[in-house]
Each structure stands twice: as structure tokens, then as C-alpha cells.
Amino acid sequence: MTKILEQFSKDYWENFITQNKGFSEACVLKNAMSPHLVNELNLGIMEVLKNRLSREDISDGFRVYIESKEQDDKYLSDLCKSPPNDGENIEEFAQRTFDKKFGIIINSGEKHSDRISENIIKSISPLIDIAGLPPLGVEITIFIGNYGWTPLGIHQDHRGENVIHFHLGPGNKSMYVWDEDVYKDLVGVKHNNTDIEPILPHAKEFTFGTGDLYYMPWNKHHVGYTGELSVGITLWFNNPSKFKYINKILESFRIQFIKKDPSILSNQFDMLESKECLNNLLETIDLESQVMSGSLKDFFDFSINEFNYCLLSNAGWQSVPLSKKETINFDSDTHYTQMEGKKIISKDAFKILYKKDNEKLTVYVRGSKFSMHYFESLTTIIDEINKHIIIDVDNYIKSKELNMPTEAFYYFLALLYDKRGFEFID
């Protein structure tokens, strides 16, 4: 891991920015990844495939193409019956599963593999220090297959969605790129264009292999070609429009603070004067009175701050990882006693954040949040966990004077564990 971090240094990323002319041009960085990192990310790919197929999590952001044709729900359901076996690599899985040219596109892979989320965020951390973090964070899309031309045809990504492609091989991939004005002169306005061959001579070609990085800004028309089986992780630096950003902030507010009140509203009289609907609306918002009584500007300032705390607790990843309740059916309400006798350690790419407001403590961990009554012992253990050292829970409790019941302390640890704040070690 040390070699990886040395390679993806501040100087390395500054050279990257120079090569792509300030993020404005496509470029390839050869041999960017060490064999160790390539292997780690390939293992992460298998984790994503196994997790999504074994959980039958294929309803959103999981697409499969056979001979360039997108497959239906029945095909995906059948695919779930044969997820990757333990120890199986991508070549073995593909040979066992597909007898035709195929392509798999998976969104939000960081949600399903700590190997991927931790290794990539560490690698790009110096780049974020230089260039900043997009307001909505970063996310990845995984491309797997030997599908030939990208099934989407020649296309342009959404505005502001710049990409860094981590190529894991084993086969090479070629990307053909047209500047906006060149493409428009050739075919006019034509999206998802599958008539590729006639305009190939006018494209810039970028070929990359195992361990290479490929960067492309959002405004290039492009199509990829993968003749042999290859795997790539595309990291999206999404710089959203103001409209998209405000929608995301409002969506985040709705999820965090709007209660799902099933009460039926009654018919209204004198609707221009009555405040009954307003009062009903306010009753569904779970917020402190000082926020509710503030200005519209205060409301958005509060909402953005809450969003940013969640985002930064997840090191900038958009997607929240699966909880322990979702993966191993861990229930913090009943399983908190499992914290006794455990040794724990947090992943050093992630930091638990918290805010204290009078007697209330709000904790942000891997993109999730929860609140508890404040005890000093809680912030002390968070600070200790954030040092990313092994903590023997029993010895820690013996060495500290907890200012709270031990059971409540165990319960707090269980909440952190459920949200992926740390892992158990032998």
C-alpha cells in the first residue's frame, strides 16, 4: 500500500493535471497502478459481483448486454442463481457464465466493496487536496466484458461528469474521442450513435492496458472498444449544475428530516386564510425549533452543512455502504452485547464526524447519521477510533471512567459497527 500512495502523490497528480491541460483534454497515464493495487481492485470487482448477485440486487444500476442487446429482468434473475464462487476470478466467472460476447455495467460499486472504496479514495486523496472535491462527491461505474463497441454507441456524458478510468485488464481497451465541434460537423446532433465506422478516421484514439489510467472530460463525444475480456473502474468527478445541486440537497433534507406521517388530511375551508395545511406540513418536519424559525438562507445553510457532514464522513463517496444489518443481519438493538470482549479497528480512509448541541450528540459515520444523548465518553471513544488503532473494548472500558452506563456504551458501539464505523479483528 505504501508504494501505491507514493505513486499517487501530489507531484504525480499535478503532472496528471498538466497532461490533461487543466482537466480539458483526454489523456492516458501508462503503468499508473502497481500490480498490488490492480489485484486489490480486481478482488473488489468480484466482491461487487458476488454481493449484488447473491443479494439479487439487480433492480437498479445493474445492466447486462449480450451481443450488444440489453437483457431483461428474467435474464438478470437467472444470473443471480450463479454468483461468483469463492476464490473465482473474473476470467473464470466469465468463462463459466457467458458463451457469447457480453458486457456488464454496474453503478455505485463503492457501495458494495470496501476494497474498491478504500483503495481508490486513498489514491485520489492528493488530487482532491489539489483540485477540491465535487459538491456532490464522487462515485464509480464498473465496466466488465468483451463486448466490442460500447453498447451505448457514441455518446456524450452529462455536463460536468469528468471521468478517470482505472483499467484492470486483462485485455486492452480503446477509446475513440471526438471534440464537440468536430462531431457536430460530421453527424449533427446524434446521441447514442451506433453507426461508428464511417467517422472513426476523424476520432482521436486512446488505448490503455492493465494498470493504466485514462482521463476524459465530460464534453467529448466518445465510444469504447473492448475486443477481449477487460475490467475497468470509472471514477466520476461530478460537477453538478446549480439546479441538480439544489435538488440533491432538498432530496437529502427530505430523507433525513421529513417524517413518513400516514395521517390523512381533511378537506379545507377558507384555504386562502387557513393555516391548517401549513401546520400539518410543519408537524412532519423533524427539526429543532431554532432551525424552523430561521430564514430561508438559514435553512439551506443548515441543509448543506448536514449533507456535507454525511459526505465527508464517507470520504467523499456519494453512495453509503451496506450496513451490517443488511449484510449479516446485525441488529444493534439486540446484538449490542456482542461488543463485549471484541477488538476493533477502523479503516484509515474514513473518519467518524460528530456535532454536540447542548445534550444532543449527532454522529456521522460512512454517510449515515444518528443521534444520542451526549456523554463525554462517547466523543472520547470516537476520537480514539479515529486514530485507526486496535482497541480492545474490555481493556478500554477498564482503563477509562465511563460517565455513562456500560450497556449504553456497548449500544453506541453497536450503532457505529452497524454503520461500518469499524470492523472486528481476531
Secondary structure, DSSP 4 states (H G I P E B T S, - for coil): -HHHHHHT-HHHHHHHHHHTTTTTS-EEETT-S-HHHHHHHHHHHHHHHHHHHHTT--SSSEEEEETTEE--HHHHHHHTTSPPPTT--HHHHHHHH-SS-EEEEEE-GGGT-HHHHHHHHHHHHHHHHHH---TT-EEEEEEEE--EE-TT-BEEPPTTEEEEEEEEEES-EEEEEE-HHHHHHHHSS-SSB---GGGGGGSEEEEE-TT-EEEE-TT-EEEEEE-S-EEEEEEEEE---HHHHHHHHHHHHHHHHB----PPPPP-SSTTT--HHHHHHHHTB---HHHHTS-HHHHHHHHHHHHHHHHHHTTTBSSPPPPHHHHH---HHHHGGGGTT-EEE--TT---EEEEETTEEEEEETTEEEEEE--HHHHHHHHHHTTT--EEHHHHHHHS--SS-HHHHHHHHHHHHHTTS-EEE-
